[in-house]
Amino acid sequence: MALALVVSPIRSWPLDQGNRVRIMTIGNMLRERGYTVHFLLSELEGGPSEDESEIMSRQWSVVRTVPYTHGRVQAYAESWGGDDWYDPAVSTAAREMAARWNYDLCVVNYAWYSSVLDALPRDTVGIIDTHDAFGDRHKRLYDAGTSPEWYFTRPEDEGRCLDRADIVIAIQEEEETWFKGLTDKTIKTVGHVAPAVFLPPRAQHGGKLRGAYLASGNPSNQLSIHTLIQHWAADPFLAQNVELHVAGPICKHLGQAPDFVISHGYVPDIEAFYAQTDFVVNPNIGGSGLKIKSVEALSYGRPLFATEEGMLGISKIDPPYVSHDVAQMARQMAQEIASDPHLDAARTWAQTLCIAYRKKQIGNFDAVIALSRELRHSRRTGDVL
């Protein structure tokens, strides 16, 4: 029986943030390939509620949680050090779990939690799922007009964290290139893989069209949605004929929004939310990593209008669906909706892109698993690989 350990400072429930969706998706893909998967959670976000713990116990074969007690001290004046956020108590828990279970591989979420790999036996293959590039992340956010509220570090520190792995997973090809400049470890790009569940078009019954935006409340998303609302309000066609339905933690940051904005707050069923809308928007400004919200929209077969930054790792600029910035996105979206209210061409574009993207990412993940099995075999038999 193949055994995998997933280590994370982020809970796997509720699935209201892209990083949680990513963690759960990788776990599911491991199970589909024959692994029994255990979950080691460092409670960086605080401990899960009783209901969250109960759901997580059904998500994983074994769950162990470690209270976060680490007193963080920033190593540098301008940024965090590579291990500044890592709680050493996680290493103790990992050693105890590895003494009981002989793990074939360990997937660590975030390079800055890779110190846990030093606590595991040498024959356990170490994989880092990076989620994002954190070296100089603060500089990229400043350039985009937002401020970092989470972890960021120096590139050389990020490289030292990556060096602990046998395999590094980048979430998009641009970041694979970045990581190759920091480490000589094997790097593979595996974007987000969501089941392709293409929803039928919503019956409109002559009412207004409905756009959808589901997101967390991070600063980049706040800037993005407020910028879109400004351009939406300035366009008479959009303001009068199209509603913008917003869901997720971002709703807490909408403030006094125009009447065309409908706030849903937390939605327990994402598929049901998208089923009641006609298309999805991702006006992303700044940030890095893969925009999982864009992949999710495509996976439901919904037409998608996004900025170039909202489609990093998925698609280049492709008018009228992928635009240079929010202003251009709003203009092209209005023109496309006015000319094709049923969005047939946009739907075909989205579904075709989803199928091709998904096939590529599944193949990339299978390559990661094949390599990890080769490494595991060579270490157990003494062969050099």
matplotlib code that plots the C-alpha trace (Angstrom):
import matplotlib.pyplot as plt

x = [0.0, 1.4, 1.4, 1.6, 1.9, 0.6, 1.9, 0.2, 0.0, -3.5, -6.6, -8.3, -11.7, -13.8, -13.0, -13.5, -9.9, -7.8, -5.0, -7.4, -8.9, -5.4, -4.5, -7.6, -7.1, -3.6, -4.8, -7.6, -5.1, -2.8, -5.7, -6.7, -3.2, -3.4, -2.1, -3.5, -3.1, -2.5, -2.7, -0.5, -1.9, 0.1, -2.5, -1.1, -4.6, -5.8, -7.3, -10.2, -13.7, -15.4, -17.4, -14.3, -12.4, -15.2, -15.2, -11.4, -11.5, -13.5, -11.2, -8.1, -7.3, -5.5, -5.4, -3.1, -3.1, -0.3, -1.2, 0.9, 3.0, 6.0, 7.0, 7.8, 10.8, 11.5, 15.1, 15.7, 14.6, 12.9, 11.5, 11.0, 13.7, 13.1, 12.1, 10.7, 7.1, 7.9, 6.9, 9.5, 6.7, 5.7, 9.0, 8.4, 4.9, 6.3, 9.0, 6.4, 4.1, 7.0, 8.1, 4.6, 4.0, 6.5, 5.6, 6.5, 6.3, 5.6, 4.0, 4.8, 2.6, 4.7, 8.5, 8.7, 7.4, 9.9, 12.0, 9.7, 11.4, 14.6, 12.6, 11.6, 13.6, 15.9, 13.8, 10.7, 10.5, 10.1, 7.9, 7.2, 4.0, 5.0, 1.5, 3.3, 6.7, 7.4, 10.9, 10.5, 6.7, 6.4, 8.1, 5.6, 2.7, 4.0, 4.5, 0.8, -0.4, -1.1, 0.7, 1.8, -0.2, 1.2, 4.6, 7.3, 11.1, 14.3, 15.0, 18.1, 16.1, 13.4, 16.1, 17.4, 13.9, 13.5, 16.8, 15.3, 13.0, 13.6, 10.9, 9.5, 6.0, 5.4, 1.8, 2.5, 5.3, 6.5, 7.2, 9.0, 11.4, 11.8, 12.5, 15.1, 17.1, 17.1, 17.7, 19.0, 16.3, 13.8, 11.0, 7.7, 4.7, 1.4, -1.4, -4.8, -6.8, -10.5, -13.1, -14.7, -18.4, -19.8, -23.0, -25.8, -26.5, -28.8, -32.4, -32.4, -36.2, -35.6, -34.0, -30.5, -27.4, -25.4, -21.7, -20.0, -16.9, -15.9, -12.8, -11.0, -10.5, -6.8, -5.6, -5.1, -8.7, -10.0, -8.2, -9.3, -13.0, -13.2, -11.5, -13.9, -16.9, -15.7, -15.4, -18.6, -20.5, -19.0, -20.3, -24.0, -24.6, -23.1, -24.6, -28.1, -28.2, -25.8, -25.6, -22.4, -22.9, -20.1, -19.4, -16.8, -14.8, -14.3, -17.9, -16.7, -14.7, -17.3, -18.5, -21.3, -21.5, -23.8, -27.2, -25.9, -23.6, -25.3, -23.3, -23.8, -21.2, -20.1, -21.6, -21.5, -22.1, -19.8, -21.4, -24.9, -23.6, -22.1, -25.3, -27.3, -25.0, -24.1, -20.4, -17.5, -15.0, -11.5, -10.2, -7.0, -4.5, -1.0, -0.1, 1.4, 0.7, -2.1, -5.5, -7.5, -10.7, -10.2, -9.5, -12.7, -14.8, -13.5, -14.1, -17.8, -17.8, -18.8, -17.7, -14.8, -13.6, -10.3, -7.2, -3.9, -2.8, -6.0, -5.0, -1.3, -0.3, -3.6, -3.8, -2.1, -4.0, -6.9, -9.5, -12.2, -11.8, -8.4, -7.5, -4.4, -6.0, -9.4, -10.4, -9.9, -11.6, -14.7, -14.9, -14.4, -16.8, -19.5, -19.1, -19.1, -22.2, -24.0, -23.3, -23.8, -26.2, -26.3, -22.4, -22.2, -18.8, -17.4, -18.7, -17.1, -13.8, -13.9, -14.7, -12.1, -9.4, -10.5, -10.2, -6.7, -5.4, -6.7, -5.2, -1.8, -1.8, -2.9, 0.0, 2.4, 1.2, 1.6, 5.2, 5.8, 4.4, 6.4, 9.6, 8.8, 8.3, 11.6, 13.4, 11.7, 12.6, 16.2, 16.7, 15.1, 17.2, 20.4, 20.5, 21.7, 19.2]
y = [0.0, 3.4, 6.0, 9.8, 12.5, 16.0, 18.8, 22.2, 25.4, 25.9, 24.0, 21.9, 23.1, 25.2, 25.3, 29.1, 30.0, 28.9, 27.5, 25.2, 24.0, 23.3, 21.3, 19.2, 18.7, 17.3, 15.0, 13.7, 13.2, 11.1, 8.9, 8.4, 7.0, 4.5, 6.4, 6.4, 10.0, 11.4, 15.1, 17.0, 20.5, 23.3, 25.6, 28.8, 30.1, 29.0, 25.7, 24.4, 24.5, 21.3, 21.1, 21.8, 19.1, 16.6, 17.3, 17.2, 13.8, 12.5, 14.2, 12.3, 8.8, 10.3, 13.9, 15.3, 18.9, 20.8, 24.1, 27.0, 28.3, 29.6, 33.2, 34.7, 37.1, 38.7, 37.9, 40.9, 44.5, 44.2, 40.7, 37.4, 34.8, 31.4, 29.6, 32.5, 31.3, 27.6, 26.0, 23.4, 21.5, 20.3, 18.5, 16.6, 15.5, 14.4, 12.3, 10.6, 9.9, 8.6, 6.3, 4.7, 4.9, 4.3, 7.2, 6.8, 10.5, 13.8, 16.8, 20.0, 23.0, 26.1, 26.2, 28.1, 25.0, 22.7, 22.4, 19.4, 17.4, 17.3, 15.4, 12.5, 9.4, 9.8, 7.2, 9.3, 11.4, 15.1, 17.2, 20.9, 22.3, 25.9, 27.5, 30.8, 32.4, 34.2, 35.5, 39.3, 38.9, 42.1, 44.0, 42.7, 43.6, 47.2, 47.6, 46.6, 49.1, 46.7, 45.8, 42.4, 41.0, 37.6, 35.9, 37.1, 36.6, 37.1, 35.0, 33.4, 32.3, 30.8, 28.9, 27.4, 26.2, 24.6, 22.8, 20.5, 18.9, 16.1, 17.5, 21.1, 21.7, 25.1, 26.1, 27.8, 27.8, 31.3, 30.4, 27.2, 29.5, 31.6, 28.6, 27.2, 30.3, 29.6, 25.8, 22.9, 20.5, 18.9, 21.3, 20.4, 22.6, 21.3, 23.7, 23.4, 20.3, 20.7, 18.2, 19.3, 19.6, 21.8, 23.4, 24.1, 27.8, 29.5, 30.1, 33.9, 34.5, 38.0, 39.3, 40.8, 38.8, 37.8, 37.9, 36.1, 36.8, 34.4, 35.2, 35.6, 38.9, 39.5, 43.0, 42.1, 40.9, 44.0, 46.3, 44.1, 44.0, 47.7, 48.7, 46.5, 48.0, 51.5, 50.6, 48.6, 51.6, 53.9, 51.7, 52.4, 49.0, 47.0, 49.2, 48.9, 45.4, 43.2, 42.3, 41.4, 38.6, 38.4, 35.6, 34.5, 36.4, 39.3, 40.3, 41.7, 44.3, 45.6, 48.6, 50.7, 49.0, 50.1, 48.4, 46.2, 44.4, 41.6, 40.2, 36.6, 36.2, 32.6, 30.1, 26.4, 25.1, 26.7, 24.8, 26.0, 29.6, 29.4, 27.6, 30.7, 33.0, 33.4, 34.2, 34.7, 37.6, 37.7, 41.3, 40.4, 43.1, 42.2, 39.1, 35.9, 32.2, 30.6, 32.1, 29.0, 31.0, 31.2, 27.5, 26.8, 29.0, 27.2, 23.8, 24.6, 25.6, 29.2, 32.0, 33.9, 37.4, 38.2, 40.3, 38.9, 38.6, 36.7, 34.1, 33.6, 30.1, 29.5, 31.7, 34.7, 37.8, 36.6, 39.3, 39.6, 37.1, 37.8, 41.6, 43.6, 45.4, 46.0, 48.9, 47.0, 44.0, 45.9, 47.4, 44.2, 42.3, 44.9, 44.6, 40.8, 40.6, 43.2, 41.3, 37.8, 37.9, 34.1, 34.0, 31.0, 31.8, 32.7, 29.4, 27.4, 29.2, 28.5, 24.8, 24.2, 25.9, 23.9, 20.6, 21.3, 22.8, 20.0, 17.3, 18.9, 19.3, 15.7, 14.5, 16.7, 15.4, 11.8, 12.6, 13.8, 10.6, 8.5, 10.3, 10.0, 6.3, 5.9, 7.8, 5.8, 2.5, 3.6, 4.6, 1.5, -0.8, 1.2, 1.9, 5.3, 7.4]
z = [0.0, -1.1, 1.7, 1.3, 3.9, 3.1, 5.3, 5.4, 7.4, 5.8, 6.5, 3.8, 4.7, 4.1, 0.3, 0.2, -0.8, -3.7, -1.6, 0.3, -3.0, -4.3, -1.1, -1.4, -5.2, -4.8, -2.1, -4.3, -7.2, -5.0, -3.9, -7.5, -8.1, -5.3, -2.3, 1.2, 2.2, 5.7, 6.6, 9.0, 9.8, 11.4, 12.8, 11.4, 10.8, 14.2, 15.1, 13.0, 14.5, 15.6, 12.3, 10.2, 12.1, 11.5, 7.7, 7.5, 9.2, 6.2, 3.7, 4.8, 6.1, 9.1, 10.3, 12.9, 14.0, 15.7, 17.5, 16.2, 19.0, 17.1, 17.9, 14.5, 14.3, 11.0, 9.9, 7.7, 7.7, 4.3, 4.4, 6.2, 6.3, 4.6, 7.8, 9.8, 9.7, 10.2, 13.5, 14.7, 16.5, 13.1, 12.7, 16.0, 14.8, 11.4, 13.0, 15.2, 12.2, 10.1, 12.9, 12.7, 9.0, 6.2, 3.9, 0.2, -0.4, 1.4, -0.2, 1.6, 0.9, 0.5, 0.2, 3.5, 5.3, 3.7, 6.9, 7.8, 5.1, 7.2, 9.9, 7.5, 6.5, 3.5, 1.5, 1.8, -1.4, -0.6, -2.9, -2.4, -3.9, -4.0, -4.7, -5.5, -5.9, -2.6, -3.4, -3.9, -3.7, -1.8, -4.6, -7.2, -5.0, -4.4, -8.1, -8.6, -6.1, -3.2, 0.0, 1.2, 4.2, 4.1, 3.7, 1.4, 1.4, -0.5, -3.6, -2.1, 1.0, -1.2, -3.1, 0.2, 1.1, -2.4, -2.0, 0.6, -1.9, -4.4, -6.7, -6.8, -8.2, -9.8, -10.3, -13.6, -16.2, -15.6, -12.0, -13.1, -14.9, -11.8, -9.6, -12.0, -11.3, -7.6, -7.3, -9.3, -8.1, -10.5, -11.2, -12.8, -13.5, -12.4, -12.6, -10.9, -12.0, -11.5, -12.7, -16.0, -15.0, -17.8, -16.6, -19.1, -19.8, -17.3, -18.5, -18.7, -19.1, -20.5, -17.3, -16.8, -17.5, -14.4, -14.0, -11.2, -9.0, -6.2, -4.3, -1.0, 0.7, 0.0, -0.9, -4.6, -4.9, -3.1, -5.5, -8.5, -7.7, -6.8, -10.0, -12.0, -10.3, -11.2, -14.9, -14.8, -13.4, -16.0, -18.8, -19.4, -21.1, -18.2, -15.5, -16.9, -18.3, -16.4, -12.7, -10.9, -8.3, -5.8, -3.3, -0.8, 1.8, -0.6, 0.1, 3.5, 1.6, -0.9, 1.1, -0.4, -3.8, -6.7, -7.2, -9.9, -7.4, -5.5, -2.5, -1.6, 1.2, 1.9, -0.5, 0.6, -2.9, -5.6, -8.4, -7.4, -7.4, -10.9, -12.1, -11.3, -13.3, -17.0, -17.0, -14.7, -14.3, -13.0, -13.1, -11.3, -10.7, -9.4, -7.4, -8.8, -8.7, -10.6, -10.3, -9.3, -9.5, -13.3, -13.6, -11.5, -13.8, -16.9, -15.2, -15.0, -18.7, -17.9, -20.2, -18.6, -19.0, -17.3, -17.3, -18.4, -14.8, -14.0, -16.6, -15.7, -16.6, -18.4, -21.4, -23.0, -24.1, -26.2, -27.0, -26.1, -23.3, -21.9, -21.8, -21.0, -18.0, -16.3, -18.4, -21.6, -20.1, -19.2, -22.7, -24.5, -22.2, -22.8, -26.6, -26.6, -24.4, -26.5, -29.8, -28.4, -25.4, -25.2, -25.1, -27.3, -28.7, -25.3, -23.9, -26.7, -26.1, -22.4, -22.7, -25.4, -23.2, -20.2, -21.9, -23.3, -20.0, -17.9, -20.1, -19.9, -16.1, -15.5, -17.7, -15.7, -12.4, -13.6, -14.5, -11.0, -9.5, -11.9, -10.9, -7.2, -7.5, -9.3, -6.6, -3.9, -5.5, -6.0, -2.4, -1.1, -3.3, -3.1, -6.8, -7.9, -10.0]

ax = plt.figure().add_subplot(projection="3d")
ax.plot(x, y, z, "-o")
ax.set_aspect("equal")
plt.show()
